């Protein structure tokens, strides 16, 4: 009897462990939640430290140190609710008054980019609503953020077709639906030289084009916000919410919840096995 029971429960235990671990890495199509990322898009503003603090849980905060112009973090999953986002000069006392701050009212199931936009003397933290839902089959979604003050209003062409127009400095355009493939992306400023950027647009992807000025030249960078079921926009950072960030008392991530579920299922079955063997 004990041998039969052991042969039955051990495979179940292994299966429960694998299922729990697998749930930690669900594709984006199966993931829900509220997401936040941060961006420094003010060309004449020095490096800053950025702190995100929850109204409901003052003990929960995330801090990014030394964020520079053109930096944009990966998405961090947060709980719905109200948050304060504050920028201070890099290395400043966290208790000092921020250079600028803003309030975010994060709704369930939404994604946001809080960006420092404009020149330093008119710097503003703007909350951008990110649409990371799946676009129609065979298409992608793209917008442009104009962080190049000397470029004037921008136009974005894809293989000769204008998809975004009249994007003013310090603003983000609406998303436009585009076809997938490997088009030639051209950033056309109101003044100055156009910039071409070869890109690969995946079906089901959502993209943000950052237009920056570096050393007097116009630079365009394409950031993948989401890629359907292939990329979950959480954790992992290009320039933030990672190695330079400190987190205190934060809410559980989907991966952590999945691993906890695996551990719980494994523990329960293991306990059952031990009790039955003792009996």
LUMFIDREN-54971 format. One record per residue (C-alpha): residue number from 1; residue in three letters; chain; y, x negated, z. Coordinates in steps of 0.25 Angstrom, whole numbers, plus 5000, padded with zeros to 4 digits. Example, Ala and Ser with C-alpha at 12.3 -4.5 7.8 and 13.67 -1.06 7.14 Angstrom:
BEGIN
(1, 'ALA', 'A', (4982, 4951, 5031))
(2, 'SER', 'A', (4996, 4945, 5029))
This chain:
BEGIN
(1, 'UNK', 'A', (5000, 5000, 5000))
(2, 'UNK', 'A', (5010, 4989, 5004))
(3, 'UNK', 'A', (5006, 4981, 4991))
(4, 'UNK', 'A', (5009, 4994, 4983))
(5, 'UNK', 'A', (5022, 4997, 4990))
(6, 'UNK', 'A', (5027, 4982, 4988))
(7, 'UNK', 'A', (5023, 4983, 4973))
(8, 'UNK', 'A', (5031, 4995, 4971))
(9, 'UNK', 'A', (5044, 4992, 4979))
(10, 'UNK', 'A', (5046, 4977, 4975))
(11, 'UNK', 'A', (5048, 4981, 4960))
(12, 'UNK', 'A', (5057, 4992, 4965))
(13, 'UNK', 'A', (5065, 4982, 4974))
(14, 'UNK', 'A', (5067, 4973, 4962))
(15, 'UNK', 'A', (5071, 4984, 4953))
(16, 'UNK', 'A', (5081, 4989, 4963))
(17, 'UNK', 'A', (5087, 4975, 4965))
(18, 'UNK', 'A', (5088, 4974, 4949))
(19, 'UNK', 'A', (5095, 4987, 4948))
(20, 'UNK', 'A', (5105, 4985, 4959))
(21, 'UNK', 'A', (5108, 4971, 4953))
(22, 'UNK', 'A', (5110, 4977, 4939))
(23, 'UNK', 'A', (5119, 4988, 4944))
(24, 'UNK', 'A', (5129, 4976, 4948))
(25, 'UNK', 'A', (5131, 4974, 4933))
(26, 'UNK', 'A', (5133, 4987, 4927))
(27, 'UNK', 'A', (5140, 4987, 4913))
(28, 'UNK', 'A', (5154, 4992, 4912))
(29, 'UNK', 'A', (5150, 5005, 4906))
(30, 'UNK', 'A', (5143, 5009, 4919))
(31, 'UNK', 'A', (5154, 5003, 4928))
(32, 'UNK', 'A', (5165, 5011, 4935))
(33, 'UNK', 'A', (5176, 5007, 4944))
(34, 'UNK', 'A', (5190, 5003, 4945))
(35, 'UNK', 'A', (5195, 4990, 4940))
(36, 'UNK', 'A', (5207, 4981, 4942))
(37, 'UNK', 'A', (5212, 4968, 4936))
(38, 'UNK', 'A', (5224, 4960, 4936))
(39, 'UNK', 'A', (5233, 4952, 4926))
(40, 'UNK', 'A', (5245, 4943, 4926))
(41, 'UNK', 'A', (5252, 4945, 4913))
(42, 'UNK', 'A', (5266, 4940, 4917))
(43, 'UNK', 'A', (5269, 4928, 4909))
(44, 'UNK', 'A', (5280, 4922, 4918))
(45, 'UNK', 'A', (5274, 4926, 4931))
(46, 'UNK', 'A', (5267, 4914, 4939))
(47, 'UNK', 'A', (5253, 4915, 4944))
(48, 'UNK', 'A', (5251, 4926, 4954))
(49, 'UNK', 'A', (5241, 4930, 4965))
(50, 'UNK', 'A', (5237, 4945, 4963))
(51, 'UNK', 'A', (5232, 4953, 4975))
(52, 'UNK', 'A', (5226, 4967, 4974))
(53, 'UNK', 'A', (5225, 4975, 4987))
(54, 'UNK', 'A', (5219, 4989, 4989))
(55, 'UNK', 'A', (5227, 4999, 4996))
(56, 'UNK', 'A', (5215, 5006, 5002))
(57, 'UNK', 'A', (5209, 4993, 5007))
(58, 'UNK', 'A', (5219, 4983, 5010))
(59, 'UNK', 'A', (5208, 4973, 5014))
(60, 'UNK', 'A', (5204, 4973, 4999))
(61, 'UNK', 'A', (5212, 4964, 4989))
(62, 'UNK', 'A', (5210, 4955, 4978))
(63, 'UNK', 'A', (5218, 4943, 4975))
(64, 'UNK', 'A', (5220, 4935, 4962))
(65, 'UNK', 'A', (5226, 4921, 4964))
(66, 'UNK', 'A', (5234, 4913, 4953))
(67, 'UNK', 'A', (5234, 4924, 4942))
(68, 'UNK', 'A', (5242, 4919, 4930))
(69, 'UNK', 'A', (5248, 4925, 4918))
(70, 'UNK', 'A', (5238, 4930, 4908))
(71, 'UNK', 'A', (5227, 4932, 4919))
(72, 'UNK', 'A', (5219, 4945, 4920))
(73, 'UNK', 'A', (5208, 4947, 4930))
(74, 'UNK', 'A', (5195, 4954, 4928))
(75, 'UNK', 'A', (5193, 4968, 4933))
(76, 'UNK', 'A', (5190, 4970, 4948))
(77, 'UNK', 'A', (5184, 4983, 4952))
(78, 'UNK', 'A', (5192, 4990, 4963))
(79, 'UNK', 'A', (5191, 5003, 4971))
(80, 'UNK', 'A', (5200, 5014, 4966))
(81, 'UNK', 'A', (5213, 5015, 4974))
(82, 'UNK', 'A', (5227, 5008, 4976))
(83, 'UNK', 'A', (5229, 4993, 4975))
(84, 'UNK', 'A', (5241, 4984, 4976))
(85, 'UNK', 'A', (5242, 4972, 4966))
(86, 'UNK', 'A', (5251, 4961, 4970))
(87, 'UNK', 'A', (5255, 4948, 4963))
(88, 'UNK', 'A', (5260, 4936, 4971))
(89, 'UNK', 'A', (5264, 4922, 4966))
(90, 'UNK', 'A', (5251, 4913, 4966))
(91, 'UNK', 'A', (5248, 4908, 4979))
(92, 'UNK', 'A', (5258, 4917, 4987))
(93, 'UNK', 'A', (5255, 4922, 5001))
(94, 'UNK', 'A', (5247, 4935, 4999))
(95, 'UNK', 'A', (5256, 4941, 5009))
(96, 'UNK', 'A', (5269, 4938, 5001))
(97, 'UNK', 'A', (5276, 4949, 4993))
(98, 'UNK', 'A', (5270, 4950, 4979))
(99, 'UNK', 'A', (5278, 4947, 4967))
(100, 'UNK', 'A', (5273, 4961, 4962))
(101, 'UNK', 'A', (5263, 4971, 4965))
(102, 'UNK', 'A', (5258, 4985, 4960))
(103, 'UNK', 'A', (5249, 4996, 4965))
(104, 'UNK', 'A', (5237, 5000, 4958))
(105, 'UNK', 'A', (5231, 5014, 4959))
(106, 'UNK', 'A', (5217, 5011, 4954))
(107, 'UNK', 'A', (5209, 5023, 4949))
(108, 'UNK', 'A', (5194, 5025, 4949))
(109, 'UNK', 'A', (5188, 5020, 4936))
(110, 'UNK', 'A', (5201, 5013, 4931))
(111, 'UNK', 'A', (5204, 4999, 4927))
(112, 'UNK', 'A', (5217, 4992, 4929))
(113, 'UNK', 'A', (5224, 4979, 4926))
(114, 'UNK', 'A', (5236, 4976, 4935))
(115, 'UNK', 'A', (5245, 4966, 4927))
(116, 'UNK', 'A', (5257, 4958, 4930))
(117, 'UNK', 'A', (5265, 4961, 4918))
(118, 'UNK', 'A', (5279, 4957, 4913))
(119, 'UNK', 'A', (5288, 4945, 4916))
(120, 'UNK', 'A', (5290, 4940, 4930))
(121, 'UNK', 'A', (5304, 4946, 4932))
(122, 'UNK', 'A', (5298, 4959, 4928))
(123, 'UNK', 'A', (5284, 4958, 4932))
(124, 'UNK', 'A', (5276, 4970, 4935))
(125, 'UNK', 'A', (5261, 4973, 4939))
(126, 'UNK', 'A', (5256, 4984, 4929))
(127, 'UNK', 'A', (5244, 4992, 4931))
(128, 'UNK', 'A', (5237, 4993, 4918))
(129, 'UNK', 'A', (5226, 5004, 4916))
(130, 'UNK', 'A', (5214, 4997, 4909))
(131, 'UNK', 'A', (5205, 5006, 4901))
(132, 'UNK', 'A', (5191, 4999, 4902))
(133, 'UNK', 'A', (5183, 5011, 4897))
(134, 'UNK', 'A', (5174, 5010, 4885))
(135, 'UNK', 'A', (5181, 5012, 4872))
(136, 'UNK', 'A', (5175, 5020, 4861))
(137, 'UNK', 'A', (5162, 5015, 4855))
(138, 'UNK', 'A', (5165, 5003, 4846))
(139, 'UNK', 'A', (5179, 5001, 4851))
(140, 'UNK', 'A', (5187, 4993, 4861))
(141, 'UNK', 'A', (5200, 4995, 4869))
(142, 'UNK', 'A', (5211, 4985, 4869))
(143, 'UNK', 'A', (5225, 4984, 4875))
(144, 'UNK', 'A', (5236, 4973, 4876))
(145, 'UNK', 'A', (5244, 4968, 4887))
(146, 'UNK', 'A', (5257, 4961, 4883))
(147, 'UNK', 'A', (5260, 4950, 4893))
(148, 'UNK', 'A', (5268, 4941, 4883))
(149, 'UNK', 'A', (5283, 4943, 4885))
(150, 'UNK', 'A', (5288, 4936, 4873))
(151, 'UNK', 'A', (5279, 4944, 4863))
(152, 'UNK', 'A', (5286, 4957, 4864))
(153, 'UNK', 'A', (5278, 4970, 4860))
(154, 'UNK', 'A', (5264, 4966, 4855))
(155, 'UNK', 'A', (5255, 4972, 4845))
(156, 'UNK', 'A', (5240, 4970, 4844))
(157, 'UNK', 'A', (5233, 4970, 4831))
(158, 'UNK', 'A', (5218, 4970, 4829))
(159, 'UNK', 'A', (5214, 4965, 4815))
(160, 'UNK', 'A', (5227, 4969, 4810))
(161, 'UNK', 'A', (5227, 4983, 4817))
(162, 'UNK', 'A', (5237, 4986, 4827))
(163, 'UNK', 'A', (5230, 4991, 4840))
(164, 'UNK', 'A', (5241, 4989, 4850))
(165, 'UNK', 'A', (5256, 4989, 4848))
(166, 'UNK', 'A', (5269, 4988, 4856))
(167, 'UNK', 'A', (5263, 4981, 4868))
(168, 'UNK', 'A', (5276, 4977, 4876))
(169, 'UNK', 'A', (5276, 4965, 4886))
(170, 'UNK', 'A', (5271, 4968, 4899))
(171, 'UNK', 'A', (5263, 4980, 4895))
(172, 'UNK', 'A', (5249, 4984, 4891))
(173, 'UNK', 'A', (5246, 4993, 4879))
(174, 'UNK', 'A', (5237, 5004, 4879))
(175, 'UNK', 'A', (5222, 5002, 4875))
(176, 'UNK', 'A', (5219, 5003, 4860))
(177, 'UNK', 'A', (5205, 5006, 4854))
(178, 'UNK', 'A', (5200, 4995, 4845))
(179, 'UNK', 'A', (5188, 4992, 4837))
(180, 'UNK', 'A', (5178, 4981, 4842))
(181, 'UNK', 'A', (5176, 4968, 4835))
(182, 'UNK', 'A', (5183, 4955, 4833))
(183, 'UNK', 'A', (5196, 4959, 4828))
(184, 'UNK', 'A', (5209, 4950, 4827))
(185, 'UNK', 'A', (5218, 4953, 4838))
(186, 'UNK', 'A', (5233, 4950, 4835))
(187, 'UNK', 'A', (5244, 4951, 4845))
(188, 'UNK', 'A', (5257, 4953, 4838))
(189, 'UNK', 'A', (5270, 4951, 4847))
(190, 'UNK', 'A', (5283, 4957, 4843))
(191, 'UNK', 'A', (5288, 4942, 4842))
(192, 'UNK', 'A', (5280, 4930, 4841))
(193, 'UNK', 'A', (5267, 4926, 4834))
(194, 'UNK', 'A', (5255, 4935, 4834))
(195, 'UNK', 'A', (5243, 4931, 4841))
(196, 'UNK', 'A', (5228, 4933, 4836))
(197, 'UNK', 'A', (5217, 4934, 4845))
(198, 'UNK', 'A', (5202, 4935, 4840))
(199, 'UNK', 'A', (5195, 4945, 4849))
(200, 'UNK', 'A', (5182, 4952, 4850))
(201, 'UNK', 'A', (5183, 4967, 4854))
(202, 'UNK', 'A', (5170, 4972, 4859))
(203, 'UNK', 'A', (5167, 4987, 4857))
(204, 'UNK', 'A', (5169, 4994, 4871))
(205, 'UNK', 'A', (5178, 4983, 4876))
(206, 'UNK', 'A', (5192, 4985, 4882))
(207, 'UNK', 'A', (5202, 4973, 4880))
(208, 'UNK', 'A', (5216, 4969, 4885))
(209, 'UNK', 'A', (5224, 4960, 4876))
(210, 'UNK', 'A', (5233, 4951, 4885))
(211, 'UNK', 'A', (5245, 4945, 4877))
(212, 'UNK', 'A', (5251, 4933, 4884))
(213, 'UNK', 'A', (5261, 4922, 4882))
(214, 'UNK', 'A', (5256, 4908, 4885))
(215, 'UNK', 'A', (5264, 4896, 4882))
(216, 'UNK', 'A', (5273, 4904, 4873))
(217, 'UNK', 'A', (5262, 4909, 4864))
(218, 'UNK', 'A', (5256, 4923, 4863))
(219, 'UNK', 'A', (5242, 4924, 4868))
(220, 'UNK', 'A', (5233, 4936, 4868))
(221, 'UNK', 'A', (5220, 4937, 4877))
(222, 'UNK', 'A', (5210, 4948, 4876))
(223, 'UNK', 'A', (5204, 4953, 4889))
(224, 'UNK', 'A', (5191, 4961, 4889))
(225, 'UNK', 'A', (5194, 4972, 4899))
(226, 'UNK', 'A', (5180, 4979, 4898))
(227, 'UNK', 'A', (5169, 4978, 4887))
(228, 'UNK', 'A', (5161, 4991, 4889))
(229, 'UNK', 'A', (5148, 4989, 4896))
(230, 'UNK', 'A', (5148, 4974, 4895))
(231, 'UNK', 'A', (5159, 4970, 4904))
(232, 'UNK', 'A', (5162, 4976, 4918))
(233, 'UNK', 'A', (5177, 4974, 4921))
(234, 'UNK', 'A', (5175, 4969, 4935))
(235, 'UNK', 'A', (5175, 4956, 4943))
(236, 'UNK', 'A', (5176, 4943, 4935))
(237, 'UNK', 'A', (5189, 4938, 4932))
(238, 'UNK', 'A', (5196, 4930, 4921))
(239, 'UNK', 'A', (5208, 4927, 4930))
(240, 'UNK', 'A', (5207, 4935, 4943))
(241, 'UNK', 'A', (5198, 4944, 4952))
(242, 'UNK', 'A', (5189, 4932, 4953))
(243, 'UNK', 'A', (5189, 4917, 4957))
(244, 'UNK', 'A', (5204, 4918, 4961))
(245, 'UNK', 'A', (5203, 4931, 4968))
(246, 'UNK', 'A', (5201, 4935, 4982))
(247, 'UNK', 'A', (5195, 4948, 4986))
(248, 'UNK', 'A', (5194, 4955, 5000))
(249, 'UNK', 'A', (5186, 4967, 5003))
(250, 'UNK', 'A', (5185, 4972, 4989))
(251, 'UNK', 'A', (5177, 4984, 4984))
(252, 'UNK', 'A', (5163, 4981, 4979))
(253, 'UNK', 'A', (5161, 4978, 4964))
(254, 'UNK', 'A', (5151, 4985, 4956))
(255, 'UNK', 'A', (5142, 4972, 4956))
(256, 'UNK', 'A', (5142, 4971, 4971))
(257, 'UNK', 'A', (5138, 4985, 4972))
(258, 'UNK', 'A', (5127, 4983, 4962))
(259, 'UNK', 'A', (5122, 4971, 4970))
(260, 'UNK', 'A', (5123, 4979, 4983))
(261, 'UNK', 'A', (5115, 4990, 4977))
(262, 'UNK', 'A', (5104, 4981, 4973))
(263, 'UNK', 'A', (5104, 4974, 4987))
(264, 'UNK', 'A', (5103, 4988, 4993))
(265, 'UNK', 'A', (5092, 4993, 4984))
(266, 'UNK', 'A', (5084, 4980, 4986))
(267, 'UNK', 'A', (5086, 4980, 5001))
(268, 'UNK', 'A', (5081, 4995, 5003))
(269, 'UNK', 'A', (5069, 4993, 4995))
(270, 'UNK', 'A', (5066, 4980, 5002))
(271, 'UNK', 'A', (5067, 4987, 5015))
(272, 'UNK', 'A', (5058, 4998, 5011))
(273, 'UNK', 'A', (5048, 4988, 5006))
(274, 'UNK', 'A', (5048, 4980, 5019))
(275, 'UNK', 'A', (5047, 4993, 5027))
(276, 'UNK', 'A', (5035, 4998, 5019))
(277, 'UNK', 'A', (5028, 4985, 5020))
(278, 'UNK', 'A', (5030, 4984, 5036))
(279, 'UNK', 'A', (5024, 4999, 5036))
